[in-house]
Amino acid sequence: MKFGAHVSIAGGIDKAPLRAYELGCECFQIFTRSPRGGAPPPLDSKTIDTFLSECSKYKLTDYYVHTPYYINLASKNEGIRSASISVIKEELQRGAVIGVKYIMTHLGSSKGLVKSEAINRVADSLRQILDNSNYGAKLLLENAAGQGETIGDFFEELAEILDKIDKPDLGICLDTAHLLASGYDVRTDEAVKDTMKNFDSIVSLHKLKLLHGNDSKAGLGERKDRHEHIGQGKIGETGFISILNNPNLKYIDMIVEMPVENVRDDIKNLKRLKKIRNE
């Protein structure tokens, strides 16, 4: 397991590798555009070459892209859904040219729809993104915390979407804070073991490609998306040691998602927990 953080692309994505290195990251995650909206900055050959050179310089071989926050593949508003499809396609194309391994996305909300119809709309959107395409970068679906009417908080929903698409390139990113908030316990060795066994029986561990390692201000099943620093939330230090100890997660990278000015402490804490685990 490599540890990393979501890092800023202020000034250009080619600035991200150095920031990741200075934070002590072993891998990292970025946006390639503003997460709030607007046209993406161009990826010209100079930017791409510098980015790849910097990654090589700092021996950062694994890096990931998160799609913007406004994605909603289930929206009743066809303009919003169409724009979401287009943005994910663009991100897969942009990620491929900089050698990104995985692009992860939230799925959106079922607001105004029965859940089954919303899931069908998500599946149809993903077909439009992935059918007859070979991007190079792979797409991951992130689990939700269960707030509002978000899609993907339960393993069964993720499995249903994967079954409807049946694409080997489509995988899952699990966020630890979202797991706890949506009702999956990850606070002890036994709880993590049971949750991973549950995930494997419903979705399949073969589909799990990335972890977002966030502690949670929300407790078990409280259905609120509230990240906290590692060891300071409801998952706690014991929970994260249990997560790091789980053999099913041994080779899956973990990305911390906290404000950039505070993320250094989380990377330090994860490495400390890893040392405790190894001892």
N, C-alpha and C positions, 0 to 999 in steps of 0.2 A: 504493500500500500504506500503510495506517495501522497504527501500532504501539500496542499496549495490553497490559494485564495483567489477571489475575484478581484482583479486589479484594474485600475483606471487606464483609459486610452486617451486621456487629455493630451492634446498635441499630436495625436496620431497613434495608430495601433503599434507602430514600430517602437514606441516608448514603453510598451507594456512589459517586454521581457526583462529589461533592466529593473523595473519596479518590482517584478516578481522575484528576481534574484536578490534585491536589497531587502525584501521581506523574509528571505530564507525559504522561499517556495521551492518545492520539488516538481511541481506542475502548476498550472494556473488557468484561470477562466477570465474571459473578457466579453464585453459587447463589441460589435464592430460598428455600431451606430448608436445614436441616442436611444435609450430605452423608452423615452417618452413620446417619440414621434419625429417626423421629418425625414428628408432624404438622407441616405447614407453617404458618408464621405467616400470619394473614389479610392479604389485600391490600385494605384498606378504601379508600374514595374519597380520604381525606386523604393516605394514604401514596402512592397512585398519583399524585395531583395534584402532590405535593411532588417525587416522583421525576422526573416528566416536566418539571416546572419547573426542577429542578436540572440535568437533562440539557440543556435549552435554554439555561440560563444559561451553562453551560460549553462549549456548542457540541459536545456529544457526541451525534452523531446515530446512531452504530452501536454497539450493545451486544448482548451474547450471554449465554445462560444454559447452564450445564452441569448435567446431571442428577446425582443422587446417585451415590456410588461403588458402592452395593450392587445396582445394576441387573443382572439376569441374565435376558435374554429367551429363553435356551435351557434354563433349569433343568429338571431332571426333577421337581423339587418344584413341583407346580402352585400352591401357595400363594405361593412366591417368584416364579414367573413371572407369576401374576395380579397380585401387588402391583407388580411392575416395570411391567407394562402400565398399571396405574392411575396410578402415579406419573408416567410419561411423558405420559399424557393430561393429568394435572393441570398439569404443567409447561408443556405447550403452551398450555393455557388461561390459566395465570397469565402466561406470557410475552406472550401476545397483548394482555392488558389494559394492559401497560406498554410496548407497542410494540417488543418484542424482535424482531429480524430472524431469528435462528436459535437453536434449542435443539439442543445436541449431546449425544450419549449414547454410552457404551461399550455393547457388545453382550452381554458376559457370557462364560461358560465352557461348554465342551462336556463337562465332567467327567462320566464315566459313560455317555457317548453316543459313537457313532461320529460323525465330523465331519459327514457328510452329513445325519444325523438332526438334529443340533444346528442346522445351518444352516436346515433346514426349520422347526424350531421358532421360530427367530428370525424367519423370514419370516412365519410364521403370526401371531406376536405383533405384528409391525409392521402386518400387515393389520388386526388388531383395533384398533390405535391409529389408523390413518389412514383406513380405509374409512368412507365416508359421513360424513366430518368435514371441516370447513373452519375451522382454528384461527386462521389469520392468520400466526402464527409458523410457520416451517418447521423440519423435523427433519433433523439431520445425524448420520451415523454416523461415529464416530471409529475410525481404524485402531489396532490393538493392537501392543504391542512383541513379542509372541510368547511371553510368559512363561506357564508352566503350559499350560493347555489353552484359552487365550483365543481368541475368534473375531474374525476381521477383521484378522489380521496380514498376510495376503497379499492382493494386489489381486484375485486371482481369487475369493476368498471375498466380498469387498465387491461385486464385479461380479455374482456369482451371486445375492446377496441383492437387489440392485437390480433384476436381471432378473425375479426372482420377484414383486416388488412392482409394478414399472412405474408408479411414481407420480412425476410431475414435481416434486412438492414435496419429495422425498427426495433429500438430497445427501450430500456427504462432507466431513469435517474431517480434515486430515492433520496429525499430530504429527511434527515432524522427529526428535525423539529416538526415537520408536517406529519411524519409517522405518529409521533406522540399525540399531537393535537387532534388527529383524526381517529384516534382510538387504538393504535398499535403500540404496545408497551415495549420500550427499549431501555429500561432503567436497571436491569439486572442481567446476569449471564443467562438465567433460565428464560427470562422474558425475550431477550434478543434471539435466543435459540428457537423459541416458539414462533416468534414473528417471522423469522427467516424460513422456518419450516412451512408456515402458512403461505408466505409469498411463493415459495417453490411449488407448493401443491396447486396454487391457483394461477400463478403467472409463469413461473419457471425461473430459477436462478440463472439460467443461461441468458436470459434477457436483461439481467442487471449489469450495467456497464459503468455506472458512476454513482458516487455518493456526494450529497451536499451535507457536510458535517456541521450542523447548527444546533446549539442548545435551544431550549424553548421556554419562553416566559409563560406560555399556556400549559396547563396540566393535561393529563391523560384524558382524551376525548372532549376537550373544551372547544375544539373546532375554531381556533383563532390562529392566524399566521403572525406569530410574534417571536422573532429570533432573539436569542440571548448568547452571550459569550460562552465558550466551551467551559463546562464545569460550574457555571454560575446560574443555570436554569433548572428546570424540572427534570431533565435527563440526568444532569450532574456528572461528576467525575466517575463515579461507579458505572454509570450507564455507558460513558464513552470508552472506558477500559473494556467493558463487556463487548461493545461494538468492535473495537480493535482486536479483541481476542477471538471473535467468531471466525472459524476457519473458512466459511463461505465468503467472507469479505476481505480475505487476506491480500488478494491481488487487484482490488478495486480502488482506484484513486479517490481521495476525499478532498473536496473543495469547501473552504469556509466562506460564508457570505455575511460579512459584517462590514460596517463603515470602514473605509480604507485606513483612516487615521487610527483605528483601534485594532485592526486585524493582526498586527504583528504579535500581540499578546496571545491570540488564538493559535497562530502557527507555533509559537513557543510552547503553549500548553499541550497541543497535540503531540509535539515531539517529546515532551516530558511524559505524557501518557504512554507513548510508544516505548520509551525507555522502561517505564514501570512494567509494561506488558512483557517486554523481553526479559526482564529480570525474574 
